[in-house]
Amino acid sequence: MRVIASFMVSVMILFVGFYATVMTLLSTGKEQYGVVVAFFVLTLLVFANLLVWDRFSNKAVKYSFIGLISCFILFVVFENVKSWHLKSLQVMSTQDVDLSVYEPFAKDSLVATLNASASFKMEEPLLKLDGSTALYPIFAAFAQAVYPKDLYDSAGSEVQSTQTSGAWVNLMKEESDLIFAPEPPITIQDLAKSKEVQLELTPIGKEAFVFFVHKDNPVSDITLEDVQNIYSGEITNWKELGGKDEAILAFQRPEDSGSQQMLMKVMGAKRLMEAPKDQQVTGMGGIIEETLDYENRKNAIGFSFRFFSETMVQNNKIKHLSINGVSPSITSIQEDTYPFVSPFYAVHLSTSTNPNLVPFLEWMQSDEGQTLVEKSGYVPYYK
């Protein structure tokens, strides 16, 4: 009977354990978690069989079991605390921004409004808008000013944001009529050439590209050359910039993001170093590497656009660095004294045939459109 019981218990533990190991790997994407679960299953298998064979009463066996189970419990507690801590550091992810608070015509929407009705009103066929997360508040404000009153879901309507990379894809596939984004990356320019279409860029406003650090970092001002040397790997410690003796952890963004494209422009001829990576197990069992999200550690540095980091992600955990003695402010952007000021654009394909396109572009460049740019918190291009 004990042989049968041992066999049944073993089969059950191995079956459940195999399923738990696979699910842990797929859900966490971390190999070490799968190893720990597998070791836990093996521990249960051994001690369950000792129990079946009446060997569990031995003190050494009992203490060994209690010790191993305690180790597993401590591991789970430690990993959960670590996960909570890391999550608390990730203050700049685009996924954390709730765009629904900027949706046009939504109740209590935060979008800017004009004091009077807009002189231009759009009728069918409505332009399908898309764009960068950081620019959603402005093109949502445009839509509320001129579109027919309706609910426009930021995740899938005529006025949506699929982030910079998704917006470029949708434009090139002609699934969007007009997108709002920084200057197009080389890959998109090359794709447009291969499709024999022109990208038509209309500047709408100006924005500052900013670098930020933990609020307690004593470094507050760096030069353009410092930025280039940090991200090329030539400056590796904060003490080289007058800070603490700590290694610089320079985070980057995915290559197709608007802010990463801006960083590459800032680097000029300097070679950009490898970004911090996070290894994850895919659903197919392989290993992939993804750019690690910004973590607001005491020694970290990251980058974004001013409005996004200052207004859309509201927190008191970071501070913007001055560059060459100039802080990124509305005034320094207006006067072009801050080194990293660039236009943002309304972009369409030269093949577009929507009759609302040209009047909408002209309206955005008018006093009314530029007033909305300013009231939204950006810097107008034409004022």
N, C-alpha and C positions, 0 to 999 in steps of 0.2 A: 504493500500500500504506500509506503514511504517513497518508493521509486516512482510510482505513478504520480503521487502528490508533488514530488520534486520536479518531475518532467512538466506537469501542468503549470506549476508556479513559474518555472523557468521560461516556458513558452509565452505565458501571459506577460511577464515582465519584459522579455525581449521584444515582444510585439509592440507593447505600449511605449517602451523605451526608444525603439527605432523611430516610431511615429513622432514622439516628442523631440528627438534629436533633429530630425529633418525639419519639423515645424519651427524649432528654435533657430536653426540656420537660416531659414527663409524669412522669418519675421524680424530677426535682428541683423542679419547680414554679417555676423561676426563668428569666425571659426572657433575662437576660444570658448564661446558660449556652448557651441555644439560639443566640444571636447569635454567641458565640465558636465553637461547633461549625460553624455555617454559614460563618463566615469561614475556619475551618481547612479545610473542604471546598473552598472557593473557591481557597485557596492550593494545595492538592494538585492541583486541576484545572489551574491555570495552569502549575505546574511540571511536572506529568506531560506536558502537551502540549509544553512546551519540551524535555523529554527525548525525546519521540517525534520532534520535528523537529530533533534534534541541536543544540540551543542551550544545553544544560545545561553544556557545557564552559567556557562563559564565566565568568570569575572573579566578575564582579559578580552574575551569576545564582546561582552557588554560594553566595556569601556572603549574598546576600539570603535564599536558602532556609534556610541554617543559622540566620541571625538570626531569621527568623519562627518556625521550629520551636522554637528556644530560648525565644522569648517564650511560645509555647503551653505548653511544658513548665513554665516558671516559673509560669504562671497556674495550671496544675493543681496544682503543689506548694503554691503560696500558698493556694489555695482549700481544699485538704485540711488544711493546717495550721490555717487559720481555722476550718474546720468542727470539727476536733478541739478547738480552744480553746473555741468556743462550746458544744460538748457538755459540756465539763468545767465550764462555768459553770451549766448547767441542773441544779440540785440539788433542785428542789422539784416536779418533775412527778409527778402522780398515776400516770402511766403507768410510772414507774420503780420503783414499789413492788411487791414480789413478795408477793401476798396468799396464795400457796400455803403460806407458812410459818405462817399462822394458821388453816389449814383444820381444822375439827373432825375428830378421830380420825385425822388424818394422822400419819405417823411423825415424831417429833421436833417436833411442832407446838408453837408458842409460845403457844398460847391458855392463859389462866389456868384453873385447876381448883379445885374445892372439896376440902376435906379428907375429906369423906364424900359418899356418894351423895345426889343431890338428892331432896328429898321429893316433887317432881312429876316424872312421867315421861310424855312425850307418845307417844301411839299414833296410828295412822292415823285420819283423814286428817291428814298432817303439814302444818303451816303453811308456805307458801312465803315465805321471808324474803329481803329485799333491803335495800340501804342505801348510805350514803356510804362511800367508801373509808376515811376516817378513823375510822369507827365499826365497820368489819368485825371487828376483833379482839374487840369486846365481844359482838356478836350471834353470832359464831362460838363464843365461850365459852359463851353461853347454850345454843346448839344442842348442843354437846358434853356439856353437863350433863344435858339432858333428852330429846334425840332418840335414836332407836334407833341403835346403832353401825353406821356405814356410811361410805362415802367421799362427801363432799359437796364437789364441785368449786366453787371460788369463782367460776368463770366461767360456770357453767350447771347449777345443781342446786337443791334446795329451800333451800339456804343460799348465796346468791350476792351479789356486789356489782357493780352496773352503774353505780357512782358516783351522786352525788346526783340529777343530772338524769334518768338512766335509771331510777332507783328510783321517782321520782315518776311517770314515764310508765307504768311497769309497774303501779303501784298504781292509777292512774286507769283503766287498761285491764283491771283486775282480773286481771292475770297474776301479781301478788304479793298475799299476804294481809296482810302486815305489813312495814313498812319502818322503818329506823332513820335518822333525819335531823334536821337542825336545823329550826327553824320554817319552815313552808311559805311559799314566795314568793307574792306577790299573784297571779301568773299561775295558780298551782295552785289558790289559793283561789277565784278567779273561775271556773276550769274546774269545780271541784266544785259551785259554785252553779249553773252552767249544766246540769250533769248531775243536779241536785237530790239530791245526796248530801252527807253531813256528813263532814268529816275529824275523826276522833277521835284526839286527841293525849294520850299518856300519858308524862309526864316520867320518864326512867330515870336520868339522871345529869346532871352539869354539866361544862362544858368552857370553857376560855379561848380567846378569839379573839386571836391574837398578831400582832405586826408584827416583822419581822426584817430585818437588814442584814448586810452583809459583816462578818466577824469583826474586821477591821482598821479598821472605821469608828469614829472617836473618839466619835461620838454614841451614848450609851447610854440616855438618858432623854428622852422628849418628852411633851407634854401631849395631852389629847384634842383641844384646839383646834388643836394642831400637826398632828395626824393629818388633821383635817378640812381644814386649809389646804393641806396637801401634796396631798391627793387632789382638791381643788377647783382646784388650780393657782395658789393665792395665795402659797404658799411654794415656791420653785423651786430654791433653792441651799442646800447643807448649811451654809454659813457663817452663814445666818440662824438656825441651831439650834446654833451653837457648833462646827460641824465645819469641814471643809476647803472651800476655794473650788471646789466642783464642783457641776454641775447635778444635781438629784435626778431619778433615773430611777425613777418610781413604777409598778411593774408591777401589773396586775390579772388577774383570772381571767375565764373565760367567764361570761356573764350568768346562766346557769342553774345555776352551781355553788353549793354551800352557802356557801363562804367569800365569794364575791362578793355573795351576798344579805346576809351579815352585814356586809360593808363598807358596803353601801347603808344598812343600819340605823344603823351608826355615824355616817354622814354627816349624819343628821337632815335638816334643811332645806337643807343645803349641796348645791350642784349638783356631781355627780361629773364630773370631766373625762374627756376621751376617753382610752381605754387605748392603750398602745403596740401597734401592729398589725404583722402580717407579711403581705405580699402574696404570694399563691400563684396559680399558673396551674392551673385545673381541667382535668379530663380532657376537658371539652367546649371547651377553648380560651379560656374567659373568665378574668377575674381575680376572685379572692375575697380578702377580708380576714379574717384570724383573729387573735384576741387572742394576743399573743406570750407564750410561756412565760417564766417567771421566769429571768433570767440573773444569776448572783451577781457582778455587777460591783462595783467598789469604791464606786460612787455609787448603787447600787440599793437599793430598799426593796420588800418584798413582805409577804404576810400568809397566814395559814393558821390551823389549830387546833393548840393546844399539843401534844397527844399525837401528831398526825401529824408535825409538824415536828421534835419532840424524840425520838420513839421509832421511828416507822415509817420515817422517812427519817433514818437515822443518818449524820451527817457533822459535821465540825468546821469547816465553812466559813462558818457563819452564827451570829448571836447574836440572841436575843430582846431587844427594847427594853422597858424599863420605861415604864409610862404613869402620869403624875402621881406619879412616884416609887415606884410599886409594880410589882414584877416578877411575871410570870405563873408562879405556883407552885401546888402542891397546897394549901398553906396559904392563900394569898390567894384561891384559888377557893372553898375551903371557907368562908372568912370573908366572902366577897363584897367584899373590899377592892380587888381588881383591877377596873378599870372595865369590862372587856369579858368578863363571865361570862354565859353563857346555857345554858339546859337543852338537852339533846338528847332526842329523843322516839322512842317506838315509835308508829307511826301506822298506822291502819287506816280503812277506809271503814265508815260506819254500816250499810251493807247486808251486811256480812260475816256469814256463817252458819256458819263453821267452829267446831265445838264446843270445840276446843282453845284458841281465842283468849282468852277471859276467864280461864281458869285459868292460862294462860301469862303474861298480863299481871300477874295477881295475884302469881304466883311471882317475876317480875322485880322487883316492888316489895317483896318480902319480904326478910328478913335474908339469906337465901341468895343471892338475885339481886343485892342491893346489895353483898354481899361480893365477888361476881364482878366487879362494876363497879369496886370499889376495887382488887382484885387485878390487874385488867387494866390499871390505870394511869390510870383516869379518876376523877372525884370523884362519889361516890354522891349521889343527890338526896334520899334519905329518911334520911340519917344526920347 
